[in-house]
Amino acid sequence: VETSSSLDFACETLIENSLSFCRTLDDAVTLKVAVTTAKKAGLAASRAAYFSNLISEKEQKMIHELVETETKDVLEQCGLGPLVVAWKRMQQAYVDGMVMATHPGLSPEEVETSMKEFYSSLYSPPLPRLENVKDPVLRKSARSQIAASVAKAYAELYEALTSDMGGYVDLGFMGHTPSQVRTLFSA
């Protein structure tokens, strides 16, 4: 009992304090290994689960931040970044009767140029390799989330561009549906 409570106290002191310095996914993996080792040494299962949950929450927050950052980078690299920014600006300034085709950054020429650039990237999507994420499961999950986020951004743009709010006379350059993009981007 003495060893168990000492181990609980040591883990609580070390792991909870270490979480504030946990800056990378590798740091989180190291903390998980420490909890597993402490559990083998006698840390109560309930305490191990508690620490594992704290670490997982921190890990999920870091993955979310990584996915957001990398999604923005991928959108820029594949040509959709400027359209996404212009579309968000338009939504903030929207008034009845406004159409996308007349909004700065969303002219027919700008949309066509961006879409052609995006479509050419679909066969070799500029997804980051995330080599700094050592855990292959986390790396694969983050890459999948980035691909899904890019596909979602395209789907939102596609729906808006092809709606009455779009105001475009010719959308013949819109070569792929959101479903096709999801398939191509996740391949």
Secondary structure, DSSP 4 states (H G I P E B T S, - for coil): -HHHHHHHHHHHHHHHHHHTT--SHHHHHHHHHHHHHHHHTT--HHHHHHHHHHHHHHHHHHHHHHHHHHHHHHHHHHT-HHHHHHHHHHHHH--TT--GGGSTT--HHHHHHHHHHHHHHTTS------TT---HHHHHHHHHHHHHHHHHHHHHHHHHHHSTTT--S--TT----HHHHHHHHH-
